[in-house]
Amino acid sequence: MDTGLHGKTYELSGDDSFALSDLAATLSEQAGKDIPYVDMPEADYAAALAGTGLPAELAGFLAHCDVEA
């Protein structure tokens, strides 16, 4: 089924920006329980990702990308 969307680019944005702490607050409100946002240093984030089973190199790369974003 061709919807006419193939090959087109759409930008999803808005007038107001938000921080991840704002997202966590909104999720907490909707869930009815506290969902904290913890801003972790790059090395700690990489270690946490590796602790979930990701290879250390991938965990380090993802943590670095998060810091640079």
All heavy atoms as TSV, in Angstrom:
chain	resi	resn	atom	element	x	y	z
A	1	MET	N	N	0.843	-1.172	0.000
A	1	MET	CA	C	0.000	0.000	0.000
A	1	MET	C	C	0.895	1.243	0.000
A	1	MET	O	O	1.713	1.440	0.881
A	1	MET	CB	C	-0.881	-0.020	1.251
A	1	MET	CG	C	-1.739	1.210	1.381
A	1	MET	SD	S	-2.951	1.055	2.704
A	1	MET	CE	C	-2.162	1.963	3.983
A	2	ASP	N	N	0.733	2.077	-0.970
A	2	ASP	CA	C	1.511	3.313	-1.079
A	2	ASP	C	C	0.696	4.459	-0.498
A	2	ASP	O	O	-0.362	4.791	-1.014
A	2	ASP	CB	C	1.871	3.596	-2.532
A	2	ASP	CG	C	2.729	4.845	-2.686
A	2	ASP	OD1	O	3.187	5.382	-1.665
A	2	ASP	OD2	O	2.939	5.264	-3.831
A	3	THR	N	N	1.197	5.045	0.581
A	3	THR	CA	C	0.474	6.154	1.227
A	3	THR	C	C	0.995	7.507	0.782
A	3	THR	O	O	0.555	8.538	1.271
A	3	THR	CB	C	0.602	6.054	2.763
A	3	THR	OG1	O	1.979	6.130	3.102
A	3	THR	CG2	C	0.007	4.748	3.271
A	4	GLY	N	N	1.955	7.505	-0.131
A	4	GLY	CA	C	2.541	8.759	-0.588
A	4	GLY	C	C	3.592	9.327	0.352
A	4	GLY	O	O	4.042	10.451	0.184
A	5	LEU	N	N	3.968	8.557	1.366
A	5	LEU	CA	C	4.947	9.028	2.346
A	5	LEU	C	C	6.355	8.570	2.037
A	5	LEU	O	O	7.311	9.092	2.604
A	5	LEU	CB	C	4.558	8.555	3.753
A	5	LEU	CG	C	3.182	8.992	4.255
A	5	LEU	CD1	C	2.903	8.390	5.627
A	5	LEU	CD2	C	3.084	10.500	4.307
A	6	HIS	N	N	6.506	7.597	1.156
A	6	HIS	CA	C	7.827	7.039	0.858
A	6	HIS	C	C	8.762	8.124	0.328
A	6	HIS	O	O	8.416	8.888	-0.563
A	6	HIS	CB	C	7.702	5.909	-0.153
A	6	HIS	CG	C	9.006	5.256	-0.468
A	6	HIS	ND1	N	9.629	4.434	0.431
A	6	HIS	CD2	C	9.810	5.329	-1.547
A	6	HIS	CE1	C	10.770	4.022	-0.093
A	6	HIS	NE2	N	10.900	4.549	-1.299
A	7	GLY	N	N	9.947	8.189	0.916
A	7	GLY	CA	C	10.954	9.128	0.462
A	7	GLY	C	C	10.817	10.533	1.006
A	7	GLY	O	O	11.632	11.399	0.700
A	8	LYS	N	N	9.812	10.785	1.809
A	8	LYS	CA	C	9.634	12.120	2.379
A	8	LYS	C	C	10.261	12.173	3.771
A	8	LYS	O	O	10.364	11.171	4.461
A	8	LYS	CB	C	8.159	12.483	2.463
A	8	LYS	CG	C	7.536	12.642	1.093
A	8	LYS	CD	C	6.124	13.156	1.193
A	8	LYS	CE	C	5.572	13.358	-0.223
A	8	LYS	NZ	N	4.239	13.915	-0.193
A	9	THR	N	N	10.675	13.352	4.162
A	9	THR	CA	C	11.266	13.564	5.484
A	9	THR	C	C	10.373	14.496	6.273
A	9	THR	O	O	9.953	15.536	5.766
A	9	THR	CB	C	12.670	14.191	5.362
A	9	THR	OG1	O	13.500	13.329	4.589
A	9	THR	CG2	C	13.288	14.409	6.736
A	10	TYR	N	N	10.067	14.104	7.507
A	10	TYR	CA	C	9.250	14.923	8.384
A	10	TYR	C	C	10.034	15.225	9.646
A	10	TYR	O	O	10.665	14.344	10.228
A	10	TYR	CB	C	7.948	14.202	8.746
A	10	TYR	CG	C	7.041	14.009	7.563
A	10	TYR	CD1	C	7.135	12.881	6.763
A	10	TYR	CD2	C	6.101	14.976	7.231
A	10	TYR	CE1	C	6.316	12.709	5.664
A	10	TYR	CE2	C	5.271	14.811	6.132
A	10	TYR	CZ	C	5.389	13.677	5.353
A	10	TYR	OH	O	4.578	13.527	4.262
A	11	GLU	N	N	10.011	16.449	10.072
A	11	GLU	CA	C	10.686	16.851	11.299
A	11	GLU	C	C	9.643	16.903	12.406
A	11	GLU	O	O	8.625	17.580	12.280
A	11	GLU	CB	C	11.333	18.224	11.144
A	11	GLU	CG	C	12.049	18.656	12.396
A	11	GLU	CD	C	12.732	20.011	12.226
A	11	GLU	OE1	O	12.972	20.436	11.100
A	11	GLU	OE2	O	13.000	20.622	13.270
A	12	LEU	N	N	9.892	16.157	13.463
A	12	LEU	CA	C	9.002	16.162	14.621
A	12	LEU	C	C	9.588	17.112	15.644
A	12	LEU	O	O	10.637	16.850	16.223
A	12	LEU	CB	C	8.865	14.751	15.200
A	12	LEU	CG	C	8.353	13.695	14.224
A	12	LEU	CD1	C	8.345	12.330	14.896
A	12	LEU	CD2	C	6.979	14.051	13.700
A	13	SER	N	N	8.946	18.225	15.835
A	13	SER	CA	C	9.460	19.221	16.766
A	13	SER	C	C	8.305	20.027	17.331
A	13	SER	O	O	7.151	19.796	17.008
A	13	SER	CB	C	10.465	20.145	16.068
A	13	SER	OG	O	9.809	20.881	15.057
A	14	GLY	N	N	8.649	20.949	18.160
A	14	GLY	CA	C	7.641	21.815	18.749
A	14	GLY	C	C	8.251	23.138	19.134
A	14	GLY	O	O	9.447	23.369	18.960
A	15	ASP	N	N	7.425	23.999	19.648
A	15	ASP	CA	C	7.885	25.328	20.033
A	15	ASP	C	C	8.654	25.326	21.348
A	15	ASP	O	O	9.505	26.169	21.577
A	15	ASP	CB	C	6.700	26.285	20.151
A	15	ASP	CG	C	6.038	26.534	18.807
A	15	ASP	OD1	O	6.712	26.404	17.772
A	15	ASP	OD2	O	4.839	26.849	18.799
A	16	ASP	N	N	8.329	24.387	22.215
A	16	ASP	CA	C	8.929	24.362	23.549
A	16	ASP	C	C	9.862	23.163	23.686
A	16	ASP	O	O	9.510	22.047	23.325
A	16	ASP	CB	C	7.847	24.281	24.624
A	16	ASP	CG	C	6.895	25.460	24.580
A	16	ASP	OD1	O	7.360	26.583	24.345
A	16	ASP	OD2	O	5.677	25.253	24.755
A	17	SER	N	N	11.043	23.421	24.230
A	17	SER	CA	C	11.957	22.316	24.501
A	17	SER	C	C	11.662	21.772	25.897
A	17	SER	O	O	10.948	22.391	26.686
A	17	SER	CB	C	13.401	22.795	24.420
A	17	SER	OG	O	13.651	23.749	25.421
A	18	PHE	N	N	12.209	20.600	26.191
A	18	PHE	CA	C	12.048	20.041	27.525
A	18	PHE	C	C	13.308	19.280	27.892
A	18	PHE	O	O	14.037	18.802	27.032
A	18	PHE	CB	C	10.814	19.132	27.614
A	18	PHE	CG	C	10.916	17.871	26.790
A	18	PHE	CD1	C	11.416	16.708	27.344
A	18	PHE	CD2	C	10.512	17.861	25.471
A	18	PHE	CE1	C	11.521	15.550	26.585
A	18	PHE	CE2	C	10.609	16.714	24.704
A	18	PHE	CZ	C	11.110	15.558	25.261
A	19	ALA	N	N	13.546	19.180	29.163
A	19	ALA	CA	C	14.686	18.426	29.679
A	19	ALA	C	C	14.194	17.036	30.081
A	19	ALA	O	O	12.994	16.810	30.264
A	19	ALA	CB	C	15.284	19.133	30.893
A	20	LEU	N	N	15.125	16.107	30.214
A	20	LEU	CA	C	14.732	14.759	30.617
A	20	LEU	C	C	14.118	14.740	32.009
A	20	LEU	O	O	13.265	13.902	32.305
A	20	LEU	CB	C	15.930	13.813	30.530
A	20	LEU	CG	C	16.405	13.534	29.100
A	20	LEU	CD1	C	17.652	12.646	29.122
A	20	LEU	CD2	C	15.312	12.890	28.272
A	21	SER	N	N	14.512	15.673	32.859
A	21	SER	CA	C	13.881	15.764	34.182
A	21	SER	C	C	12.410	16.162	34.044
A	21	SER	O	O	11.564	15.701	34.816
A	21	SER	CB	C	14.630	16.751	35.074
A	21	SER	OG	O	14.678	18.026	34.462
A	22	ASP	N	N	12.097	17.000	33.041
A	22	ASP	CA	C	10.695	17.348	32.776
A	22	ASP	C	C	9.914	16.125	32.308
A	22	ASP	O	O	8.762	15.912	32.708
A	22	ASP	CB	C	10.587	18.438	31.704
A	22	ASP	CG	C	11.241	19.744	32.106
A	22	ASP	OD1	O	11.276	20.056	33.313
A	22	ASP	OD2	O	11.727	20.451	31.197
A	23	LEU	N	N	10.533	15.326	31.447
A	23	LEU	CA	C	9.890	14.100	30.980
A	23	LEU	C	C	9.620	13.153	32.141
A	23	LEU	O	O	8.523	12.591	32.251
A	23	LEU	CB	C	10.759	13.411	29.931
A	23	LEU	CG	C	10.255	12.071	29.412
A	23	LEU	CD1	C	8.891	12.209	28.737
A	23	LEU	CD2	C	11.263	11.460	28.457
A	24	ALA	N	N	10.591	12.996	33.019
A	24	ALA	CA	C	10.413	12.117	34.182
A	24	ALA	C	C	9.292	12.625	35.077
A	24	ALA	O	O	8.493	11.839	35.601
A	24	ALA	CB	C	11.714	12.004	34.969
A	25	ALA	N	N	9.181	13.932	35.247
A	25	ALA	CA	C	8.102	14.506	36.066
A	25	ALA	C	C	6.746	14.233	35.442
A	25	ALA	O	O	5.787	13.875	36.149
A	25	ALA	CB	C	8.325	16.004	36.252
A	26	THR	N	N	6.644	14.374	34.130
A	26	THR	CA	C	5.382	14.106	33.449
A	26	THR	C	C	5.022	12.626	33.536
A	26	THR	O	O	3.861	12.270	33.801
A	26	THR	CB	C	5.462	14.550	31.976
A	26	THR	OG1	O	5.715	15.952	31.940
A	26	THR	CG2	C	4.183	14.246	31.224
A	27	LEU	N	N	6.013	11.761	33.339
A	27	LEU	CA	C	5.756	10.325	33.464
A	27	LEU	C	C	5.326	9.969	34.881
A	27	LEU	O	O	4.423	9.148	35.081
A	27	LEU	CB	C	7.001	9.529	33.077
A	27	LEU	CG	C	7.385	9.543	31.606
A	27	LEU	CD1	C	8.737	8.862	31.397
A	27	LEU	CD2	C	6.319	8.871	30.760
A	28	SER	N	N	5.959	10.584	35.866
A	28	SER	CA	C	5.595	10.339	37.267
A	28	SER	C	C	4.154	10.730	37.525
A	28	SER	O	O	3.401	9.995	38.183
A	28	SER	CB	C	6.512	11.134	38.201
A	28	SER	OG	O	7.837	10.693	38.114
A	29	GLU	N	N	3.774	11.876	37.003
A	29	GLU	CA	C	2.404	12.357	37.185
A	29	GLU	C	C	1.403	11.396	36.548
A	29	GLU	O	O	0.394	11.047	37.150
A	29	GLU	CB	C	2.274	13.741	36.569
A	29	GLU	CG	C	0.918	14.376	36.745
A	29	GLU	CD	C	0.846	15.764	36.124
A	29	GLU	OE1	O	1.844	16.499	36.168
A	29	GLU	OE2	O	-0.222	16.084	35.588
A	30	GLN	N	N	1.698	10.942	35.347
A	30	GLN	CA	C	0.788	10.050	34.636
A	30	GLN	C	C	0.728	8.660	35.272
A	30	GLN	O	O	-0.330	8.030	35.293
A	30	GLN	CB	C	1.188	9.934	33.161
A	30	GLN	CG	C	1.066	11.219	32.382
A	30	GLN	CD	C	-0.345	11.756	32.355
A	30	GLN	OE1	O	-1.299	11.027	32.134
A	30	GLN	NE2	N	-0.487	13.047	32.623
A	31	ALA	N	N	1.868	8.185	35.779
A	31	ALA	CA	C	1.936	6.854	36.373
A	31	ALA	C	C	1.445	6.832	37.820
A	31	ALA	O	O	1.148	5.768	38.357
A	31	ALA	CB	C	3.365	6.325	36.314
A	32	GLY	N	N	1.398	7.997	38.442
A	32	GLY	CA	C	0.979	8.045	39.835
A	32	GLY	C	C	2.045	7.548	40.799
A	32	GLY	O	O	1.735	7.183	41.930
A	33	LYS	N	N	3.283	7.514	40.342
A	33	LYS	CA	C	4.387	7.127	41.221
A	33	LYS	C	C	5.638	7.853	40.768
A	33	LYS	O	O	5.725	8.330	39.635
A	33	LYS	CB	C	4.606	5.617	41.239
A	33	LYS	CG	C	4.985	5.028	39.904
A	33	LYS	CD	C	5.159	3.521	40.023
A	33	LYS	CE	C	5.563	2.915	38.690
A	33	LYS	NZ	N	5.786	1.492	38.799
A	34	ASP	N	N	6.612	7.938	41.661
A	34	ASP	CA	C	7.829	8.682	41.371
A	34	ASP	C	C	8.706	7.923	40.382
A	34	ASP	O	O	9.055	6.764	40.607
A	34	ASP	CB	C	8.611	8.943	42.664
A	34	ASP	CG	C	9.825	9.817	42.428
A	34	ASP	OD1	O	9.717	10.774	41.631
A	34	ASP	OD2	O	10.869	9.546	43.033
A	35	ILE	N	N	9.024	8.569	39.284
A	35	ILE	CA	C	9.966	8.039	38.304
A	35	ILE	C	C	11.093	9.063	38.216
A	35	ILE	O	O	10.966	10.081	37.545
A	35	ILE	CB	C	9.301	7.822	36.929
A	35	ILE	CG1	C	8.145	6.841	37.078
A	35	ILE	CG2	C	10.327	7.338	35.905
A	35	ILE	CD1	C	7.315	6.659	35.835
A	36	PRO	N	N	12.182	8.821	38.942
A	36	PRO	CA	C	13.247	9.826	39.009
A	36	PRO	C	C	14.097	9.854	37.752
A	36	PRO	O	O	14.237	8.849	37.048
A	36	PRO	CB	C	14.083	9.367	40.197
A	36	PRO	CG	C	13.875	7.896	40.247
A	36	PRO	CD	C	12.466	7.659	39.770
A	37	TYR	N	N	14.660	11.009	37.482
A	37	TYR	CA	C	15.673	11.149	36.436
A	37	TYR	C	C	16.995	11.377	37.140
A	37	TYR	O	O	17.105	12.246	37.998
A	37	TYR	CB	C	15.374	12.327	35.503
A	37	TYR	CG	C	16.530	12.632	34.588
A	37	TYR	CD1	C	16.859	11.761	33.564
A	37	TYR	CD2	C	17.328	13.744	34.790
A	37	TYR	CE1	C	17.945	12.005	32.740
A	37	TYR	CE2	C	18.414	14.006	33.966
A	37	TYR	CZ	C	18.716	13.133	32.942
A	37	TYR	OH	O	19.796	13.384	32.145
A	38	VAL	N	N	17.986	10.589	36.792
A	38	VAL	CA	C	19.310	10.704	37.400
A	38	VAL	C	C	20.303	11.054	36.297
A	38	VAL	O	O	20.497	10.280	35.358
A	38	VAL	CB	C	19.725	9.386	38.094
A	38	VAL	CG1	C	21.113	9.507	38.688
A	38	VAL	CG2	C	18.705	8.993	39.139
A	39	ASP	N	N	20.901	12.225	36.391
A	39	ASP	CA	C	21.907	12.663	35.428
A	39	ASP	C	C	23.249	12.085	35.862
A	39	ASP	O	O	23.865	12.572	36.801
A	39	ASP	CB	C	21.953	14.191	35.377
A	39	ASP	CG	C	22.821	14.708	34.254
A	39	ASP	OD1	O	23.171	13.919	33.350
A	39	ASP	OD2	O	23.144	15.907	34.270
A	40	MET	N	N	23.689	11.042	35.179
A	40	MET	CA	C	24.896	10.315	35.578
A	40	MET	C	C	26.117	10.789	34.801
A	40	MET	O	O	26.008	11.107	33.616
A	40	MET	CB	C	24.702	8.817	35.314
A	40	MET	CG	C	23.529	8.202	36.055
A	40	MET	SD	S	23.199	6.504	35.529
A	40	MET	CE	C	24.543	5.663	36.329
A	41	PRO	N	N	27.272	10.801	35.443
A	41	PRO	CA	C	28.515	11.054	34.702
A	41	PRO	C	C	28.722	9.959	33.644
A	41	PRO	O	O	28.247	8.829	33.800
A	41	PRO	CB	C	29.607	10.970	35.775
A	41	PRO	CG	C	28.893	11.191	37.074
A	41	PRO	CD	C	27.511	10.639	36.883
A	42	GLU	N	N	29.434	10.298	32.590
A	42	GLU	CA	C	29.618	9.379	31.463
A	42	GLU	C	C	30.138	8.005	31.900
A	42	GLU	O	O	29.609	6.972	31.474
A	42	GLU	CB	C	30.575	9.996	30.444
A	42	GLU	CG	C	30.785	9.159	29.211
A	42	GLU	CD	C	31.679	9.836	28.186
A	42	GLU	OE1	O	31.883	11.067	28.237
A	42	GLU	OE2	O	32.187	9.121	27.316
A	43	ALA	N	N	31.151	7.975	32.750
A	43	ALA	CA	C	31.737	6.695	33.177
A	43	ALA	C	C	30.734	5.856	33.963
A	43	ALA	O	O	30.661	4.629	33.783
A	43	ALA	CB	C	32.992	6.940	34.009
A	44	ASP	N	N	29.946	6.506	34.815
A	44	ASP	CA	C	28.940	5.780	35.594
A	44	ASP	C	C	27.843	5.230	34.689
A	44	ASP	O	O	27.352	4.115	34.887
A	44	ASP	CB	C	28.321	6.685	36.658
A	44	ASP	CG	C	29.300	7.066	37.749
A	44	ASP	OD1	O	30.391	6.449	37.829
A	44	ASP	OD2	O	28.983	7.991	38.528
A	45	TYR	N	N	27.445	6.027	33.688
A	45	TYR	CA	C	26.415	5.587	32.754
A	45	TYR	C	C	26.915	4.398	31.935
A	45	TYR	O	O	26.199	3.410	31.748
A	45	TYR	CB	C	25.992	6.744	31.857
A	45	TYR	CG	C	24.826	6.449	30.950
A	45	TYR	CD1	C	23.746	5.682	31.372
A	45	TYR	CD2	C	24.798	6.950	29.655
A	45	TYR	CE1	C	22.676	5.420	30.526
A	45	TYR	CE2	C	23.729	6.694	28.817
A	45	TYR	CZ	C	22.666	5.926	29.247
A	45	TYR	OH	O	21.622	5.673	28.412
A	46	ALA	N	N	28.168	4.475	31.484
A	46	ALA	CA	C	28.752	3.361	30.734
A	46	ALA	C	C	28.781	2.097	31.597
A	46	ALA	O	O	28.461	1.001	31.118
A	46	ALA	CB	C	30.153	3.718	30.256
A	47	ALA	N	N	29.148	2.245	32.853
A	47	ALA	CA	C	29.190	1.092	33.756
A	47	ALA	C	C	27.791	0.521	33.981
A	47	ALA	O	O	27.617	-0.711	34.020
A	47	ALA	CB	C	29.824	1.489	35.089
A	48	ALA	N	N	26.805	1.384	34.111
A	48	ALA	CA	C	25.426	0.917	34.295
A	48	ALA	C	C	24.951	0.164	33.056
A	48	ALA	O	O	24.301	-0.889	33.164
A	48	ALA	CB	C	24.508	2.097	34.598
A	49	LEU	N	N	25.253	0.692	31.876
A	49	LEU	CA	C	24.864	0.009	30.642
A	49	LEU	C	C	25.568	-1.339	30.521
A	49	LEU	O	O	24.947	-2.339	30.141
A	49	LEU	CB	C	25.184	0.887	29.430
A	49	LEU	CG	C	24.335	2.139	29.251
A	49	LEU	CD1	C	24.901	3.011	28.123
A	49	LEU	CD2	C	22.886	1.789	28.969
A	50	ALA	N	N	26.855	-1.370	30.843
A	50	ALA	CA	C	27.604	-2.629	30.792
A	50	ALA	C	C	27.029	-3.624	31.800
A	50	ALA	O	O	27.004	-4.831	31.539
A	50	ALA	CB	C	29.086	-2.380	31.059
A	51	GLY	N	N	26.540	-3.115	32.921
A	51	GLY	CA	C	25.948	-3.980	33.938
A	51	GLY	C	C	24.665	-4.658	33.491
A	51	GLY	O	O	24.241	-5.643	34.088
A	52	THR	N	N	24.051	-4.148	32.431
A	52	THR	CA	C	22.842	-4.785	31.896
A	52	THR	C	C	23.179	-5.874	30.890
A	52	THR	O	O	22.287	-6.542	30.380
A	52	THR	CB	C	21.911	-3.762	31.209
A	52	THR	OG1	O	22.544	-3.268	30.023
A	52	THR	CG2	C	21.541	-2.631	32.142
A	53	GLY	N	N	24.491	-6.009	30.588
A	53	GLY	CA	C	24.908	-7.049	29.662
A	53	GLY	C	C	25.436	-6.539	28.337
A	53	GLY	O	O	25.858	-7.336	27.494
A	54	LEU	N	N	25.407	-5.222	28.120
A	54	LEU	CA	C	25.983	-4.691	26.881
A	54	LEU	C	C	27.494	-4.867	26.897
A	54	LEU	O	O	28.123	-4.744	27.950
A	54	LEU	CB	C	25.676	-3.203	26.739
A	54	LEU	CG	C	24.259	-2.802	26.351
A	54	LEU	CD1	C	24.142	-1.276	26.332
A	54	LEU	CD2	C	23.901	-3.354	24.992
A	55	PRO	N	N	28.092	-5.142	25.742
A	55	PRO	CA	C	29.553	-5.180	25.697
A	55	PRO	C	C	30.128	-3.834	26.138
A	55	PRO	O	O	29.539	-2.778	25.855
A	55	PRO	CB	C	29.852	-5.443	24.216
A	55	PRO	CG	C	28.601	-6.065	23.674
A	55	PRO	CD	C	27.473	-5.457	24.456
A	56	ALA	N	N	31.241	-3.848	26.825
A	56	ALA	CA	C	31.829	-2.626	27.385
A	56	ALA	C	C	32.070	-1.567	26.318
A	56	ALA	O	O	31.848	-0.375	26.555
A	56	ALA	CB	C	33.120	-2.958	28.119
A	57	GLU	N	N	32.523	-1.991	25.126
A	57	GLU	CA	C	32.798	-1.023	24.063
A	57	GLU	C	C	31.516	-0.320	23.618
A	57	GLU	O	O	31.511	0.895	23.388
A	57	GLU	CB	C	33.461	-1.706	22.859
A	57	GLU	CG	C	34.825	-2.286	23.153
A	57	GLU	CD	C	34.740	-3.669	23.826
A	57	GLU	OE1	O	33.658	-4.306	23.825
A	57	GLU	OE2	O	35.759	-4.098	24.383
A	58	LEU	N	N	30.444	-1.069	23.469
A	58	LEU	CA	C	29.168	-0.483	23.067
A	58	LEU	C	C	28.621	0.415	24.171
A	58	LEU	O	O	28.127	1.514	23.899
A	58	LEU	CB	C	28.150	-1.570	22.715
A	58	LEU	CG	C	26.758	-1.088	22.320
A	58	LEU	CD1	C	26.815	-0.148	21.123
A	58	LEU	CD2	C	25.852	-2.278	22.028
A	59	ALA	N	N	28.724	-0.023	25.409
A	59	ALA	CA	C	28.257	0.786	26.536
A	59	ALA	C	C	29.002	2.114	26.589
A	59	ALA	O	O	28.398	3.171	26.775
A	59	ALA	CB	C	28.437	0.013	27.840
A	60	GLY	N	N	30.313	2.073	26.394
A	60	GLY	CA	C	31.111	3.296	26.392
A	60	GLY	C	C	30.728	4.224	25.251
A	60	GLY	O	O	30.639	5.439	25.425
A	61	PHE	N	N	30.497	3.643	24.092
A	61	PHE	CA	C	30.110	4.435	22.926
A	61	PHE	C	C	28.760	5.118	23.155
A	61	PHE	O	O	28.602	6.313	22.901
A	61	PHE	CB	C	30.048	3.536	21.682
A	61	PHE	CG	C	29.499	4.232	20.470
A	61	PHE	CD1	C	30.249	5.173	19.785
A	61	PHE	CD2	C	28.223	3.930	20.012
A	61	PHE	CE1	C	29.737	5.818	18.664
A	61	PHE	CE2	C	27.703	4.569	18.891
A	61	PHE	CZ	C	28.464	5.518	18.211
A	62	LEU	N	N	27.780	4.372	23.639
A	62	LEU	CA	C	26.453	4.939	23.883
A	62	LEU	C	C	26.504	6.031	24.949
A	62	LEU	O	O	25.858	7.068	24.812
A	62	LEU	CB	C	25.465	3.842	24.287
A	62	LEU	CG	C	25.122	2.833	23.195
A	62	LEU	CD1	C	24.260	1.715	23.761
A	62	LEU	CD2	C	24.440	3.504	22.015
A	63	ALA	N	N	27.268	5.804	25.995
A	63	ALA	CA	C	27.397	6.813	27.053
A	63	ALA	C	C	28.049	8.075	26.500
A	63	ALA	O	O	27.611	9.194	26.806
A	63	ALA	CB	C	28.193	6.254	28.222
A	64	HIS	N	N	29.066	7.916	25.676
A	64	HIS	CA	C	29.740	9.060	25.088
A	64	HIS	C	C	28.783	9.827	24.166
A	64	HIS	O	O	28.748	11.065	24.196
A	64	HIS	CB	C	30.982	8.633	24.326
A	64	HIS	CG	C	31.717	9.772	23.703
A	64	HIS	ND1	N	32.458	10.662	24.459
A	64	HIS	CD2	C	31.802	10.192	22.424
A	64	HIS	CE1	C	32.974	11.572	23.664
A	64	HIS	NE2	N	32.587	11.319	22.408
A	65	CYS	N	N	28.013	9.115	23.357
A	65	CYS	CA	C	27.042	9.764	22.466
A	65	CYS	C	C	26.009	10.554	23.275
A	65	CYS	O	O	25.609	11.645	22.873
A	65	CYS	CB	C	26.353	8.731	21.591
A	65	CYS	SG	S	27.410	8.028	20.314
A	66	ASP	N	N	25.599	10.007	24.400
A	66	ASP	CA	C	24.615	10.688	25.246
A	66	ASP	C	C	25.181	12.003	25.786
A	66	ASP	O	O	24.495	13.014	25.815
A	66	ASP	CB	C	24.186	9.788	26.389
A	66	ASP	CG	C	23.082	10.391	27.230
A	66	ASP	OD1	O	21.966	10.543	26.694
A	66	ASP	OD2	O	23.348	10.735	28.394
A	67	VAL	N	N	26.433	11.979	26.190
A	67	VAL	CA	C	27.074	13.185	26.731
A	67	VAL	C	C	27.237	14.245	25.640
A	67	VAL	O	O	27.073	15.439	25.887
A	67	VAL	CB	C	28.442	12.830	27.354
A	67	VAL	CG1	C	29.246	14.070	27.673
A	67	VAL	CG2	C	28.249	11.984	28.603
A	68	GLU	N	N	27.559	13.817	24.437
A	68	GLU	CA	C	27.810	14.750	23.337
A	68	GLU	C	C	26.527	15.289	22.711
A	68	GLU	O	O	26.588	16.260	21.974
A	68	GLU	CB	C	28.663	14.069	22.263
A	68	GLU	CG	C	30.059	13.733	22.720
A	68	GLU	CD	C	30.863	14.957	23.095
A	68	GLU	OE1	O	30.808	15.966	22.373
A	68	GLU	OE2	O	31.558	14.910	24.124
A	69	ALA	N	N	25.402	14.683	22.987
A	69	ALA	CA	C	24.131	15.098	22.341
A	69	ALA	C	C	23.640	16.417	22.837
A	69	ALA	O	O	23.867	16.938	23.829
A	69	ALA	CB	C	23.071	14.038	22.558
